[in-house]
């Protein structure tokens, strides 16, 4: 293992791998690989509340939870819609 992490030495390799293997691809309706018979899952995220103190670590906390659940549902075979809105 290297003594220090140098992103410019490591990241291009993994980004190329992810792109080549379409690791994070999620097909939309009408695209190759989309299966309308798979179960559907919908997770709506709210925009962070604009407090007077500015952004803080609590703002992305809710999004992190729904992101984890949405990714899990995708891995289990669901068609997932995970928009941010109100």
N, C-alpha and C positions, 0 to 999 in steps of 0.2 A: 504494500500500500504506500502511496506517495506521502511524503512528509506534510505536504500542504495541498489544499484543493485549489486548482487553477481551472476555473470554468471554461476558459477559451481552449484548453487542452482536452476537455472531456465532453462538453455539451454538444459540439458539432456531430460527434460520432452518434450520440444517442438521439439527437434530433433527426438525423438521417435515417436511423433505424426505425424510429416511430413513424416517419413519413413513408418509408418504403413498405412497412408492414401495416400501415393504416391503423395503428394502435388505438388512436382516439377518434376514429371515424364513426359517426352515427348517421346512417342514411335517413334522408327525409322521404316522405311519400313521393312516389314517382321516380325515385332514384334506384339504381341497381342495389340489391341487398335489403331493401325495405320489405318487411313482411307484415301486412295489415292484420294478420291473424294472431300476432303476438299480443299478450295483455298490454293494456295501456296504463301509464302512471303519469299523473300530473302533480307537480310541486310548484306552487306559486311563491315567489319571494317578494317581500316588500322592499321598497327603497329604504335606506337607513334614515331614521328620523334626524332632521337637522337641528341638533342641539346647539345652544349658544356657545358652547366651548369648542366646537369644531369636531372633527372626526377623532375617534378613539378606538381602542381594540375591541370594544363591545359592538361596534357597528358591523364588522364582518362576521361576528359570532353566529348570528342566525343563518346567514348565507352558507357558512361552512357546514352547518348541520344538514341543510337541505341538499347541498352539493354532495355530501357523503351518501345520503340516502338515495339520491338520484343516480349516482354512479353505481351503487350497489344494485339498484333495480335494473339498470342497463346490463350489468354483468349477469344478472339472473334471467335475462332474455326479454325484458319489457321494452316497449316503445315509450320513451320518456320525453315529456315536454316540461322544461324547467325554465320558464321565463322570469324576468324580473319586472314587476309592475305593481299596480294596485287595483 
